[in-house]
């Protein structure tokens, strides 16, 4: 069975940086799009950044200029470099993948990682 495995979360001071990674593992052939959502206490889940296999990226306005999403298509892996972090970036970051399962029927399926905590505090 395919799954998304996240890493890179942690505690960082305001202005610092973190790099998140998310790898599709198991029986995954490829991806249509992968990205990151986040959910803070008392707030709805929101899109942070997403990238298509063709390299087209989209960002939330709140992170433009600070975060950079990239992917390694051969590894079915997506990265999120977060610079100039602010306390309001504190949230659980969840990897999202629109993935093509190996041995599937030819269409993609939504997958979610378990989430990794990012805390920005002095």
C-alpha positions in Angstrom: 0.0 0.0 0.0 1.2 3.5 -0.8 1.8 6.1 1.9 3.4 9.5 2.5 6.2 9.8 5.0 7.1 13.2 6.3 10.1 14.5 8.1 11.8 17.8 9.1 9.5 19.4 11.6 10.7 20.8 14.8 11.1 23.9 17.0 12.8 27.0 15.5 13.2 30.6 16.5 11.5 33.4 14.5 13.5 34.2 11.4 14.9 30.7 11.3 14.5 28.0 8.7 13.3 24.4 8.4 13.2 22.0 5.5 10.3 19.5 5.3 10.4 16.5 3.1 7.7 14.1 2.1 8.3 10.9 0.2 5.7 8.6 -1.3 6.6 5.1 -0.5 5.3 1.7 -1.2 3.3 0.8 -4.2 3.3 4.3 -5.9 4.0 4.7 -9.5 4.1 8.4 -9.9 2.3 11.6 -8.8 0.1 14.2 -10.4 0.6 16.8 -7.7 2.2 16.9 -4.2 2.3 19.6 -1.6 1.8 20.8 1.9 -1.2 21.9 4.0 -1.1 23.1 7.5 -3.6 23.3 10.4 -3.2 25.4 13.5 -5.3 25.1 16.6 -8.7 26.6 16.1 -8.1 27.2 12.4 -9.2 25.4 9.3 -6.7 23.4 7.2 -5.2 25.6 4.6 -3.0 25.0 1.5 0.6 26.1 1.9 2.1 25.1 -1.4 1.6 22.6 -4.1 3.6 21.5 -7.1 2.6 19.5 -10.2 4.8 16.9 -11.7 5.5 19.4 -14.5 6.9 21.8 -11.9 4.1 24.3 -11.7 4.0 25.6 -8.1 1.4 27.6 -6.2 1.7 29.2 -2.8 -0.5 30.7 -0.2 -0.1 34.5 -0.1 1.0 34.3 3.5 4.2 32.3 2.6 5.1 33.7 -0.8 8.7 34.9 -0.9 9.5 32.9 2.2 8.7 29.3 1.3 9.9 27.3 -1.6 8.4 24.0 -2.8 10.4 21.6 -5.0 10.2 18.0 -6.0 12.3 15.1 -7.1 10.1 13.3 -9.5 12.3 10.2 -9.8 11.9 9.7 -6.0 8.3 10.8 -5.8 9.4 13.2 -3.1 8.4 16.8 -2.3 10.3 19.4 -0.2 9.3 22.6 1.5 12.1 25.0 2.4 10.7 27.4 4.9 12.7 30.6 5.5 12.0 33.7 7.6 9.7 31.7 9.8 7.1 33.6 11.9 5.2 32.5 15.0 2.0 32.4 12.9 3.6 29.6 10.8 3.2 27.3 13.8 1.0 24.4 12.8 0.9 20.8 12.0 2.1 20.5 8.4 0.5 17.7 6.4 1.9 16.3 3.2 -0.6 15.8 0.4 -0.2 13.7 -2.7 -2.4 13.2 -5.7 -0.7 9.9 -6.5 -0.9 7.1 -9.1 -0.8 3.8 -7.3 1.2 1.0 -8.8 -1.2 -1.7 -10.1 -4.0 0.8 -10.2 -6.7 1.5 -12.7 -4.9 4.5 -14.3 -6.4 7.4 -12.3 -4.8 9.2 -9.3 -5.9 9.1 -5.7 -5.6 11.5 -2.7 -3.1 10.6 0.0 -2.3 12.4 3.3 0.6 12.1 5.6 0.2 11.9 9.3 1.6 15.4 9.8 4.7 16.9 11.3 4.7 19.7 14.0 6.4 23.0 13.2 6.7 25.4 16.1 8.1 28.9 15.7 8.8 30.4 19.0 11.5 32.3 20.9 
